[in-house]
Amino acid sequence: MISVAEQIMLNQVMRPRQLGFVFKTWGGKRKGAGRPRKGERRVEHVTRPVLKERFPVHVTWRMKDHVWNLRAKRRLSVLQKAFAQGQKASSQIVHYSVMGNHVHLLAEATDARALSRGMQGLGIRVARGLNQVMEKRGGVLRDRYHARILRTPTEVKRVRFYLLNNARHHFTDAPESTPCDARRQNDCSRQNRERRQKTDHQRDLIDDLLHGL
């Protein structure tokens, strides 16, 4: 015979313990979640600011490490061709400066969506052209483009001066005007294009008057 106290102690020892369960959770913010990154990210994926048609944009695009020097004649011709073919009514490149591994652009667009579509098409043309020259495949742009909206005439003037003189800052032996620093792209701006059309019309009138005499 065992006592009552011993029976209680024996029951406590023999009683099964409640086991805890750890359930796996899905979704939500957690360390290591999401798509794995490919290489170093330089431009954050944040919502871009609202773009008004009257504001030009300073765009910077960097290339991957395997891309050859962009200032060489063959690669430069690819970029110039892509810039010329990318001119649209909704977006266009006004100035550009080509460096060894990146490009600076002064662009105009009706809104942020038009700028995004224009840069997307431009990136495809640049990638196809450079891959054809280098006889390679794959992407050539390191990351999405960096855009800064120029809201004042002073900002536009400074960026334009920077683009047209950028090569002289990085390369001491660079001439004052090179094909890589597109001073001739001034004719692509809306204001200069309208002024050029007006001048051509005036010349036509003068020619008609001279031939009529």
mmCIF file of the C-alpha atoms, coordinates in Angstrom:
data_MODEL
# 
_entry.id   MODEL 
# 
loop_
_atom_site.group_PDB 
_atom_site.id 
_atom_site.type_symbol 
_atom_site.label_atom_id 
_atom_site.label_alt_id 
_atom_site.label_comp_id 
_atom_site.label_asym_id 
_atom_site.label_entity_id 
_atom_site.label_seq_id 
_atom_site.pdbx_PDB_ins_code 
_atom_site.Cartn_x 
_atom_site.Cartn_y 
_atom_site.Cartn_z 
_atom_site.occupancy 
_atom_site.B_iso_or_equiv 
_atom_site.pdbx_formal_charge 
_atom_site.auth_seq_id 
_atom_site.auth_comp_id 
_atom_site.auth_asym_id 
_atom_site.auth_atom_id 
_atom_site.pdbx_PDB_model_num 
ATOM 1   C CA . MET A 1 1   ? 0.000  0.000  0.000    1.00 0.00 ? 1   MET A CA 1 
ATOM 2   C CA . ILE A 1 2   ? 1.191  3.529  -0.835   1.00 0.00 ? 2   ILE A CA 1 
ATOM 3   C CA . SER A 1 3   ? 0.126  6.619  0.891    1.00 0.00 ? 3   SER A CA 1 
ATOM 4   C CA . VAL A 1 4   ? -2.054 9.317  -0.600   1.00 0.00 ? 4   VAL A CA 1 
ATOM 5   C CA . ALA A 1 5   ? 0.892  11.723 -0.860   1.00 0.00 ? 5   ALA A CA 1 
ATOM 6   C CA . GLU A 1 6   ? 2.957  9.170  -2.787   1.00 0.00 ? 6   GLU A CA 1 
ATOM 7   C CA . GLN A 1 7   ? 0.012  8.507  -5.133   1.00 0.00 ? 7   GLN A CA 1 
ATOM 8   C CA . ILE A 1 8   ? -0.280 12.252 -5.910   1.00 0.00 ? 8   ILE A CA 1 
ATOM 9   C CA . MET A 1 9   ? 3.435  12.523 -6.623   1.00 0.00 ? 9   MET A CA 1 
ATOM 10  C CA . LEU A 1 10  ? 3.308  9.461  -8.862   1.00 0.00 ? 10  LEU A CA 1 
ATOM 11  C CA . ASN A 1 11  ? 0.407  10.897 -10.833  1.00 0.00 ? 11  ASN A CA 1 
ATOM 12  C CA . GLN A 1 12  ? 2.307  14.152 -11.388  1.00 0.00 ? 12  GLN A CA 1 
ATOM 13  C CA . VAL A 1 13  ? 5.355  12.270 -12.668  1.00 0.00 ? 13  VAL A CA 1 
ATOM 14  C CA . MET A 1 14  ? 3.337  10.027 -15.010  1.00 0.00 ? 14  MET A CA 1 
ATOM 15  C CA . ARG A 1 15  ? 1.138  12.845 -16.379  1.00 0.00 ? 15  ARG A CA 1 
ATOM 16  C CA . PRO A 1 16  ? 2.048  13.592 -20.010  1.00 0.00 ? 16  PRO A CA 1 
ATOM 17  C CA . ARG A 1 17  ? 3.339  17.093 -20.688  1.00 0.00 ? 17  ARG A CA 1 
ATOM 18  C CA . GLN A 1 18  ? 1.754  19.399 -23.268  1.00 0.00 ? 18  GLN A CA 1 
ATOM 19  C CA . LEU A 1 19  ? 4.107  19.801 -26.221  1.00 0.00 ? 19  LEU A CA 1 
ATOM 20  C CA . GLY A 1 20  ? 4.420  23.113 -28.064  1.00 0.00 ? 20  GLY A CA 1 
ATOM 21  C CA . PHE A 1 21  ? 4.134  23.383 -31.846  1.00 0.00 ? 21  PHE A CA 1 
ATOM 22  C CA . VAL A 1 22  ? 6.077  25.856 -34.016  1.00 0.00 ? 22  VAL A CA 1 
ATOM 23  C CA . PHE A 1 23  ? 4.169  26.702 -37.184  1.00 0.00 ? 23  PHE A CA 1 
ATOM 24  C CA . LYS A 1 24  ? 5.870  28.061 -40.280  1.00 0.00 ? 24  LYS A CA 1 
ATOM 25  C CA . THR A 1 25  ? 4.548  31.408 -41.390  1.00 0.00 ? 25  THR A CA 1 
ATOM 26  C CA . TRP A 1 26  ? 4.332  32.702 -44.953  1.00 0.00 ? 26  TRP A CA 1 
ATOM 27  C CA . GLY A 1 27  ? 4.424  36.304 -46.119  1.00 0.00 ? 27  GLY A CA 1 
ATOM 28  C CA . GLY A 1 28  ? 5.123  39.401 -44.128  1.00 0.00 ? 28  GLY A CA 1 
ATOM 29  C CA . LYS A 1 29  ? 8.363  41.274 -43.581  1.00 0.00 ? 29  LYS A CA 1 
ATOM 30  C CA . ARG A 1 30  ? 11.226 39.053 -42.549  1.00 0.00 ? 30  ARG A CA 1 
ATOM 31  C CA . LYS A 1 31  ? 14.963 38.839 -43.056  1.00 0.00 ? 31  LYS A CA 1 
ATOM 32  C CA . GLY A 1 32  ? 16.009 37.375 -46.395  1.00 0.00 ? 32  GLY A CA 1 
ATOM 33  C CA . ALA A 1 33  ? 12.529 37.582 -47.918  1.00 0.00 ? 33  ALA A CA 1 
ATOM 34  C CA . GLY A 1 34  ? 11.833 38.620 -51.477  1.00 0.00 ? 34  GLY A CA 1 
ATOM 35  C CA . ARG A 1 35  ? 13.616 38.159 -54.781  1.00 0.00 ? 35  ARG A CA 1 
ATOM 36  C CA . PRO A 1 36  ? 17.382 37.741 -54.378  1.00 0.00 ? 36  PRO A CA 1 
ATOM 37  C CA . ARG A 1 37  ? 19.380 40.705 -55.616  1.00 0.00 ? 37  ARG A CA 1 
ATOM 38  C CA . LYS A 1 38  ? 21.700 40.398 -58.586  1.00 0.00 ? 38  LYS A CA 1 
ATOM 39  C CA . GLY A 1 39  ? 24.772 42.478 -57.906  1.00 0.00 ? 39  GLY A CA 1 
ATOM 40  C CA . GLU A 1 40  ? 25.000 45.843 -56.211  1.00 0.00 ? 40  GLU A CA 1 
ATOM 41  C CA . ARG A 1 41  ? 22.006 48.176 -56.332  1.00 0.00 ? 41  ARG A CA 1 
ATOM 42  C CA . ARG A 1 42  ? 22.873 51.845 -56.784  1.00 0.00 ? 42  ARG A CA 1 
ATOM 43  C CA . VAL A 1 43  ? 19.455 53.404 -57.467  1.00 0.00 ? 43  VAL A CA 1 
ATOM 44  C CA . GLU A 1 44  ? 16.705 52.674 -54.954  1.00 0.00 ? 44  GLU A CA 1 
ATOM 45  C CA . HIS A 1 45  ? 13.334 51.458 -56.231  1.00 0.00 ? 45  HIS A CA 1 
ATOM 46  C CA . VAL A 1 46  ? 11.217 54.274 -54.865  1.00 0.00 ? 46  VAL A CA 1 
ATOM 47  C CA . THR A 1 47  ? 8.281  56.091 -56.389  1.00 0.00 ? 47  THR A CA 1 
ATOM 48  C CA . ARG A 1 48  ? 9.550  58.764 -58.734  1.00 0.00 ? 48  ARG A CA 1 
ATOM 49  C CA . PRO A 1 49  ? 8.313  62.340 -58.226  1.00 0.00 ? 49  PRO A CA 1 
ATOM 50  C CA . VAL A 1 50  ? 5.604  63.823 -60.406  1.00 0.00 ? 50  VAL A CA 1 
ATOM 51  C CA . LEU A 1 51  ? 7.042  65.274 -63.616  1.00 0.00 ? 51  LEU A CA 1 
ATOM 52  C CA . LYS A 1 52  ? 5.537  68.335 -65.298  1.00 0.00 ? 52  LYS A CA 1 
ATOM 53  C CA . GLU A 1 53  ? 5.981  68.922 -69.008  1.00 0.00 ? 53  GLU A CA 1 
ATOM 54  C CA . ARG A 1 54  ? 7.693  72.282 -68.466  1.00 0.00 ? 54  ARG A CA 1 
ATOM 55  C CA . PHE A 1 55  ? 10.515 70.730 -66.408  1.00 0.00 ? 55  PHE A CA 1 
ATOM 56  C CA . PRO A 1 56  ? 13.486 69.040 -68.129  1.00 0.00 ? 56  PRO A CA 1 
ATOM 57  C CA . VAL A 1 57  ? 15.190 66.084 -66.434  1.00 0.00 ? 57  VAL A CA 1 
ATOM 58  C CA . HIS A 1 58  ? 18.846 65.268 -65.834  1.00 0.00 ? 58  HIS A CA 1 
ATOM 59  C CA . VAL A 1 59  ? 19.220 61.508 -66.375  1.00 0.00 ? 59  VAL A CA 1 
ATOM 60  C CA . THR A 1 60  ? 22.292 59.425 -65.489  1.00 0.00 ? 60  THR A CA 1 
ATOM 61  C CA . TRP A 1 61  ? 22.793 55.885 -66.747  1.00 0.00 ? 61  TRP A CA 1 
ATOM 62  C CA . ARG A 1 62  ? 25.665 53.609 -65.732  1.00 0.00 ? 62  ARG A CA 1 
ATOM 63  C CA . MET A 1 63  ? 26.839 50.566 -67.626  1.00 0.00 ? 63  MET A CA 1 
ATOM 64  C CA . LYS A 1 64  ? 27.980 47.190 -66.343  1.00 0.00 ? 64  LYS A CA 1 
ATOM 65  C CA . ASP A 1 65  ? 31.652 46.453 -65.860  1.00 0.00 ? 65  ASP A CA 1 
ATOM 66  C CA . HIS A 1 66  ? 31.969 44.246 -68.944  1.00 0.00 ? 66  HIS A CA 1 
ATOM 67  C CA . VAL A 1 67  ? 30.809 47.008 -71.314  1.00 0.00 ? 67  VAL A CA 1 
ATOM 68  C CA . TRP A 1 68  ? 33.630 48.504 -73.374  1.00 0.00 ? 68  TRP A CA 1 
ATOM 69  C CA . ASN A 1 69  ? 34.591 52.180 -73.388  1.00 0.00 ? 69  ASN A CA 1 
ATOM 70  C CA . LEU A 1 70  ? 31.582 54.167 -74.602  1.00 0.00 ? 70  LEU A CA 1 
ATOM 71  C CA . ARG A 1 71  ? 33.671 57.031 -75.962  1.00 0.00 ? 71  ARG A CA 1 
ATOM 72  C CA . ALA A 1 72  ? 35.258 54.847 -78.619  1.00 0.00 ? 72  ALA A CA 1 
ATOM 73  C CA . LYS A 1 73  ? 34.052 55.553 -82.148  1.00 0.00 ? 73  LYS A CA 1 
ATOM 74  C CA . ARG A 1 74  ? 32.018 52.371 -82.710  1.00 0.00 ? 74  ARG A CA 1 
ATOM 75  C CA . ARG A 1 75  ? 30.241 52.443 -79.350  1.00 0.00 ? 75  ARG A CA 1 
ATOM 76  C CA . LEU A 1 76  ? 29.654 56.179 -79.599  1.00 0.00 ? 76  LEU A CA 1 
ATOM 77  C CA . SER A 1 77  ? 27.997 55.761 -83.009  1.00 0.00 ? 77  SER A CA 1 
ATOM 78  C CA . VAL A 1 78  ? 25.644 53.178 -81.458  1.00 0.00 ? 78  VAL A CA 1 
ATOM 79  C CA . LEU A 1 79  ? 24.616 55.633 -78.736  1.00 0.00 ? 79  LEU A CA 1 
ATOM 80  C CA . GLN A 1 80  ? 24.176 58.516 -81.163  1.00 0.00 ? 80  GLN A CA 1 
ATOM 81  C CA . LYS A 1 81  ? 21.981 56.372 -83.394  1.00 0.00 ? 81  LYS A CA 1 
ATOM 82  C CA . ALA A 1 82  ? 19.881 55.280 -80.406  1.00 0.00 ? 82  ALA A CA 1 
ATOM 83  C CA . PHE A 1 83  ? 19.485 58.896 -79.270  1.00 0.00 ? 83  PHE A CA 1 
ATOM 84  C CA . ALA A 1 84  ? 18.367 59.971 -82.744  1.00 0.00 ? 84  ALA A CA 1 
ATOM 85  C CA . GLN A 1 85  ? 15.872 57.122 -83.124  1.00 0.00 ? 85  GLN A CA 1 
ATOM 86  C CA . GLY A 1 86  ? 14.479 57.740 -79.639  1.00 0.00 ? 86  GLY A CA 1 
ATOM 87  C CA . GLN A 1 87  ? 13.163 61.215 -80.449  1.00 0.00 ? 87  GLN A CA 1 
ATOM 88  C CA . LYS A 1 88  ? 9.382  61.239 -79.958  1.00 0.00 ? 88  LYS A CA 1 
ATOM 89  C CA . ALA A 1 89  ? 6.659  63.795 -79.515  1.00 0.00 ? 89  ALA A CA 1 
ATOM 90  C CA . SER A 1 90  ? 6.210  62.757 -75.878  1.00 0.00 ? 90  SER A CA 1 
ATOM 91  C CA . SER A 1 91  ? 9.908  62.426 -74.936  1.00 0.00 ? 91  SER A CA 1 
ATOM 92  C CA . GLN A 1 92  ? 13.258 63.387 -76.409  1.00 0.00 ? 92  GLN A CA 1 
ATOM 93  C CA . ILE A 1 93  ? 16.958 63.824 -75.629  1.00 0.00 ? 93  ILE A CA 1 
ATOM 94  C CA . VAL A 1 94  ? 18.059 67.472 -75.773  1.00 0.00 ? 94  VAL A CA 1 
ATOM 95  C CA . HIS A 1 95  ? 21.718 67.134 -74.698  1.00 0.00 ? 95  HIS A CA 1 
ATOM 96  C CA . TYR A 1 96  ? 23.939 64.199 -73.905  1.00 0.00 ? 96  TYR A CA 1 
ATOM 97  C CA . SER A 1 97  ? 27.430 63.593 -72.546  1.00 0.00 ? 97  SER A CA 1 
ATOM 98  C CA . VAL A 1 98  ? 29.044 60.180 -73.031  1.00 0.00 ? 98  VAL A CA 1 
ATOM 99  C CA . MET A 1 99  ? 31.714 59.112 -70.553  1.00 0.00 ? 99  MET A CA 1 
ATOM 100 C CA . GLY A 1 100 ? 33.705 55.895 -70.370  1.00 0.00 ? 100 GLY A CA 1 
ATOM 101 C CA . ASN A 1 101 ? 31.167 53.852 -68.399  1.00 0.00 ? 101 ASN A CA 1 
ATOM 102 C CA . HIS A 1 102 ? 28.102 56.102 -68.072  1.00 0.00 ? 102 HIS A CA 1 
ATOM 103 C CA . VAL A 1 103 ? 26.073 58.721 -69.908  1.00 0.00 ? 103 VAL A CA 1 
ATOM 104 C CA . HIS A 1 104 ? 24.443 61.972 -68.843  1.00 0.00 ? 104 HIS A CA 1 
ATOM 105 C CA . LEU A 1 105 ? 21.256 63.053 -70.595  1.00 0.00 ? 105 LEU A CA 1 
ATOM 106 C CA . LEU A 1 106 ? 19.144 66.186 -70.533  1.00 0.00 ? 106 LEU A CA 1 
ATOM 107 C CA . ALA A 1 107 ? 15.682 64.954 -71.477  1.00 0.00 ? 107 ALA A CA 1 
ATOM 108 C CA . GLU A 1 108 ? 12.223 66.424 -71.993  1.00 0.00 ? 108 GLU A CA 1 
ATOM 109 C CA . ALA A 1 109 ? 8.972  64.516 -71.522  1.00 0.00 ? 109 ALA A CA 1 
ATOM 110 C CA . THR A 1 110 ? 5.286  65.251 -71.161  1.00 0.00 ? 110 THR A CA 1 
ATOM 111 C CA . ASP A 1 111 ? 5.070  63.320 -67.870  1.00 0.00 ? 111 ASP A CA 1 
ATOM 112 C CA . ALA A 1 112 ? 6.810  60.655 -65.795  1.00 0.00 ? 112 ALA A CA 1 
ATOM 113 C CA . ARG A 1 113 ? 5.157  57.815 -67.712  1.00 0.00 ? 113 ARG A CA 1 
ATOM 114 C CA . ALA A 1 114 ? 6.345  59.189 -71.053  1.00 0.00 ? 114 ALA A CA 1 
ATOM 115 C CA . LEU A 1 115 ? 9.867  59.576 -69.665  1.00 0.00 ? 115 LEU A CA 1 
ATOM 116 C CA . SER A 1 116 ? 9.844  56.007 -68.363  1.00 0.00 ? 116 SER A CA 1 
ATOM 117 C CA . ARG A 1 117 ? 8.608  54.612 -71.687  1.00 0.00 ? 117 ARG A CA 1 
ATOM 118 C CA . GLY A 1 118 ? 11.143 56.669 -73.615  1.00 0.00 ? 118 GLY A CA 1 
ATOM 119 C CA . MET A 1 119 ? 14.052 55.560 -71.425  1.00 0.00 ? 119 MET A CA 1 
ATOM 120 C CA . GLN A 1 120 ? 12.897 51.954 -71.634  1.00 0.00 ? 120 GLN A CA 1 
ATOM 121 C CA . GLY A 1 121 ? 12.924 52.036 -75.422  1.00 0.00 ? 121 GLY A CA 1 
ATOM 122 C CA . LEU A 1 122 ? 16.258 53.847 -75.426  1.00 0.00 ? 122 LEU A CA 1 
ATOM 123 C CA . GLY A 1 123 ? 17.756 51.230 -73.118  1.00 0.00 ? 123 GLY A CA 1 
ATOM 124 C CA . ILE A 1 124 ? 16.666 48.443 -75.460  1.00 0.00 ? 124 ILE A CA 1 
ATOM 125 C CA . ARG A 1 125 ? 18.244 50.168 -78.479  1.00 0.00 ? 125 ARG A CA 1 
ATOM 126 C CA . VAL A 1 126 ? 21.474 50.816 -76.587  1.00 0.00 ? 126 VAL A CA 1 
ATOM 127 C CA . ALA A 1 127 ? 21.682 47.221 -75.344  1.00 0.00 ? 127 ALA A CA 1 
ATOM 128 C CA . ARG A 1 128 ? 21.079 45.740 -78.800  1.00 0.00 ? 128 ARG A CA 1 
ATOM 129 C CA . GLY A 1 129 ? 23.596 48.026 -80.460  1.00 0.00 ? 129 GLY A CA 1 
ATOM 130 C CA . LEU A 1 130 ? 26.356 47.553 -77.893  1.00 0.00 ? 130 LEU A CA 1 
ATOM 131 C CA . ASN A 1 131 ? 25.889 43.782 -77.780  1.00 0.00 ? 131 ASN A CA 1 
ATOM 132 C CA . GLN A 1 132 ? 26.145 43.651 -81.544  1.00 0.00 ? 132 GLN A CA 1 
ATOM 133 C CA . VAL A 1 133 ? 29.405 45.591 -81.486  1.00 0.00 ? 133 VAL A CA 1 
ATOM 134 C CA . MET A 1 134 ? 30.872 43.570 -78.586  1.00 0.00 ? 134 MET A CA 1 
ATOM 135 C CA . GLU A 1 135 ? 29.446 40.294 -79.933  1.00 0.00 ? 135 GLU A CA 1 
ATOM 136 C CA . LYS A 1 136 ? 27.882 39.515 -76.565  1.00 0.00 ? 136 LYS A CA 1 
ATOM 137 C CA . ARG A 1 137 ? 24.447 38.922 -75.089  1.00 0.00 ? 137 ARG A CA 1 
ATOM 138 C CA . GLY A 1 138 ? 22.635 40.102 -71.985  1.00 0.00 ? 138 GLY A CA 1 
ATOM 139 C CA . GLY A 1 139 ? 22.048 43.398 -70.237  1.00 0.00 ? 139 GLY A CA 1 
ATOM 140 C CA . VAL A 1 140 ? 24.447 46.308 -70.432  1.00 0.00 ? 140 VAL A CA 1 
ATOM 141 C CA . LEU A 1 141 ? 22.818 48.732 -67.970  1.00 0.00 ? 141 LEU A CA 1 
ATOM 142 C CA . ARG A 1 142 ? 23.971 48.362 -64.392  1.00 0.00 ? 142 ARG A CA 1 
ATOM 143 C CA . ASP A 1 143 ? 20.736 49.563 -62.849  1.00 0.00 ? 143 ASP A CA 1 
ATOM 144 C CA . ARG A 1 144 ? 17.679 51.723 -63.483  1.00 0.00 ? 144 ARG A CA 1 
ATOM 145 C CA . TYR A 1 145 ? 18.369 55.287 -64.513  1.00 0.00 ? 145 TYR A CA 1 
ATOM 146 C CA . HIS A 1 146 ? 18.752 58.095 -61.994  1.00 0.00 ? 146 HIS A CA 1 
ATOM 147 C CA . ALA A 1 147 ? 16.587 61.131 -62.772  1.00 0.00 ? 147 ALA A CA 1 
ATOM 148 C CA . ARG A 1 148 ? 16.626 64.608 -61.246  1.00 0.00 ? 148 ARG A CA 1 
ATOM 149 C CA . ILE A 1 149 ? 13.934 67.108 -62.205  1.00 0.00 ? 149 ILE A CA 1 
ATOM 150 C CA . LEU A 1 150 ? 15.245 70.592 -63.005  1.00 0.00 ? 150 LEU A CA 1 
ATOM 151 C CA . ARG A 1 151 ? 12.686 73.053 -61.709  1.00 0.00 ? 151 ARG A CA 1 
ATOM 152 C CA . THR A 1 152 ? 14.497 76.368 -62.216  1.00 0.00 ? 152 THR A CA 1 
ATOM 153 C CA . PRO A 1 153 ? 16.329 77.996 -65.149  1.00 0.00 ? 153 PRO A CA 1 
ATOM 154 C CA . THR A 1 154 ? 19.479 78.112 -63.010  1.00 0.00 ? 154 THR A CA 1 
ATOM 155 C CA . GLU A 1 155 ? 19.441 74.334 -62.563  1.00 0.00 ? 155 GLU A CA 1 
ATOM 156 C CA . VAL A 1 156 ? 18.972 73.826 -66.297  1.00 0.00 ? 156 VAL A CA 1 
ATOM 157 C CA . LYS A 1 157 ? 21.847 76.193 -67.094  1.00 0.00 ? 157 LYS A CA 1 
ATOM 158 C CA . ARG A 1 158 ? 24.185 74.453 -64.664  1.00 0.00 ? 158 ARG A CA 1 
ATOM 159 C CA . VAL A 1 159 ? 23.340 70.964 -65.906  1.00 0.00 ? 159 VAL A CA 1 
ATOM 160 C CA . ARG A 1 160 ? 23.734 72.037 -69.534  1.00 0.00 ? 160 ARG A CA 1 
ATOM 161 C CA . PHE A 1 161 ? 27.137 73.536 -68.777  1.00 0.00 ? 161 PHE A CA 1 
ATOM 162 C CA . TYR A 1 162 ? 28.088 70.379 -66.888  1.00 0.00 ? 162 TYR A CA 1 
ATOM 163 C CA . LEU A 1 163 ? 27.111 68.113 -69.770  1.00 0.00 ? 163 LEU A CA 1 
ATOM 164 C CA . LEU A 1 164 ? 28.935 70.145 -72.404  1.00 0.00 ? 164 LEU A CA 1 
ATOM 165 C CA . ASN A 1 165 ? 32.122 70.392 -70.319  1.00 0.00 ? 165 ASN A CA 1 
ATOM 166 C CA . ASN A 1 166 ? 32.056 67.068 -68.493  1.00 0.00 ? 166 ASN A CA 1 
ATOM 167 C CA . ALA A 1 167 ? 34.744 65.466 -70.656  1.00 0.00 ? 167 ALA A CA 1 
ATOM 168 C CA . ARG A 1 168 ? 37.169 68.322 -70.043  1.00 0.00 ? 168 ARG A CA 1 
ATOM 169 C CA . HIS A 1 169 ? 36.694 67.766 -66.312  1.00 0.00 ? 169 HIS A CA 1 
ATOM 170 C CA . HIS A 1 170 ? 37.535 64.046 -66.465  1.00 0.00 ? 170 HIS A CA 1 
ATOM 171 C CA . PHE A 1 171 ? 39.964 64.072 -69.417  1.00 0.00 ? 171 PHE A CA 1 
ATOM 172 C CA . THR A 1 172 ? 42.485 66.905 -69.387  1.00 0.00 ? 172 THR A CA 1 
ATOM 173 C CA . ASP A 1 173 ? 43.395 66.419 -73.056  1.00 0.00 ? 173 ASP A CA 1 
ATOM 174 C CA . ALA A 1 174 ? 39.789 66.533 -74.293  1.00 0.00 ? 174 ALA A CA 1 
ATOM 175 C CA . PRO A 1 175 ? 38.965 69.348 -76.762  1.00 0.00 ? 175 PRO A CA 1 
ATOM 176 C CA . GLU A 1 176 ? 36.383 71.994 -76.017  1.00 0.00 ? 176 GLU A CA 1 
ATOM 177 C CA . SER A 1 177 ? 33.783 70.361 -78.274  1.00 0.00 ? 177 SER A CA 1 
ATOM 178 C CA . THR A 1 178 ? 33.636 66.635 -79.078  1.00 0.00 ? 178 THR A CA 1 
ATOM 179 C CA . PRO A 1 179 ? 30.991 64.316 -80.554  1.00 0.00 ? 179 PRO A CA 1 
ATOM 180 C CA . CYS A 1 180 ? 30.666 62.810 -77.059  1.00 0.00 ? 180 CYS A CA 1 
ATOM 181 C CA . ASP A 1 181 ? 29.413 66.121 -75.695  1.00 0.00 ? 181 ASP A CA 1 
ATOM 182 C CA . ALA A 1 182 ? 26.475 66.817 -77.959  1.00 0.00 ? 182 ALA A CA 1 
ATOM 183 C CA . ARG A 1 183 ? 26.438 70.547 -78.493  1.00 0.00 ? 183 ARG A CA 1 
ATOM 184 C CA . ARG A 1 184 ? 24.694 69.944 -81.809  1.00 0.00 ? 184 ARG A CA 1 
ATOM 185 C CA . GLN A 1 185 ? 21.772 68.358 -79.954  1.00 0.00 ? 185 GLN A CA 1 
ATOM 186 C CA . ASN A 1 186 ? 20.583 71.877 -79.138  1.00 0.00 ? 186 ASN A CA 1 
ATOM 187 C CA . ASP A 1 187 ? 18.592 71.669 -82.370  1.00 0.00 ? 187 ASP A CA 1 
ATOM 188 C CA . CYS A 1 188 ? 16.478 68.884 -80.851  1.00 0.00 ? 188 CYS A CA 1 
ATOM 189 C CA . SER A 1 189 ? 14.842 71.071 -78.233  1.00 0.00 ? 189 SER A CA 1 
ATOM 190 C CA . ARG A 1 190 ? 11.291 72.189 -78.909  1.00 0.00 ? 190 ARG A CA 1 
ATOM 191 C CA . GLN A 1 191 ? 12.127 75.901 -78.775  1.00 0.00 ? 191 GLN A CA 1 
ATOM 192 C CA . ASN A 1 192 ? 15.055 75.671 -81.166  1.00 0.00 ? 192 ASN A CA 1 
ATOM 193 C CA . ARG A 1 193 ? 13.102 73.430 -83.536  1.00 0.00 ? 193 ARG A CA 1 
ATOM 194 C CA . GLU A 1 194 ? 10.282 75.984 -83.719  1.00 0.00 ? 194 GLU A CA 1 
ATOM 195 C CA . ARG A 1 195 ? 12.814 78.783 -84.229  1.00 0.00 ? 195 ARG A CA 1 
ATOM 196 C CA . ARG A 1 196 ? 14.492 76.786 -87.002  1.00 0.00 ? 196 ARG A CA 1 
ATOM 197 C CA . GLN A 1 197 ? 11.166 76.186 -88.752  1.00 0.00 ? 197 GLN A CA 1 
ATOM 198 C CA . LYS A 1 198 ? 10.413 79.899 -88.571  1.00 0.00 ? 198 LYS A CA 1 
ATOM 199 C CA . THR A 1 199 ? 13.836 80.744 -90.017  1.00 0.00 ? 199 THR A CA 1 
ATOM 200 C CA . ASP A 1 200 ? 13.413 78.218 -92.841  1.00 0.00 ? 200 ASP A CA 1 
ATOM 201 C CA . HIS A 1 201 ? 10.020 79.730 -93.655  1.00 0.00 ? 201 HIS A CA 1 
ATOM 202 C CA . GLN A 1 202 ? 11.546 83.199 -93.803  1.00 0.00 ? 202 GLN A CA 1 
ATOM 203 C CA . ARG A 1 203 ? 14.304 81.942 -96.107  1.00 0.00 ? 203 ARG A CA 1 
ATOM 204 C CA . ASP A 1 204 ? 11.712 80.386 -98.399  1.00 0.00 ? 204 ASP A CA 1 
ATOM 205 C CA . LEU A 1 205 ? 9.861  83.690 -98.600  1.00 0.00 ? 205 LEU A CA 1 
ATOM 206 C CA . ILE A 1 206 ? 13.083 85.527 -99.440  1.00 0.00 ? 206 ILE A CA 1 
ATOM 207 C CA . ASP A 1 207 ? 13.927 82.982 -102.136 1.00 0.00 ? 207 ASP A CA 1 
ATOM 208 C CA . ASP A 1 208 ? 10.464 83.359 -103.650 1.00 0.00 ? 208 ASP A CA 1 
ATOM 209 C CA . LEU A 1 209 ? 10.829 87.122 -103.710 1.00 0.00 ? 209 LEU A CA 1 
ATOM 210 C CA . LEU A 1 210 ? 14.283 86.940 -105.299 1.00 0.00 ? 210 LEU A CA 1 
ATOM 211 C CA . HIS A 1 211 ? 13.133 84.498 -107.966 1.00 0.00 ? 211 HIS A CA 1 
ATOM 212 C CA . GLY A 1 212 ? 10.108 86.643 -108.660 1.00 0.00 ? 212 GLY A CA 1 
ATOM 213 C CA . LEU A 1 213 ? 12.187 89.698 -109.471 1.00 0.00 ? 213 LEU A CA 1 
# 
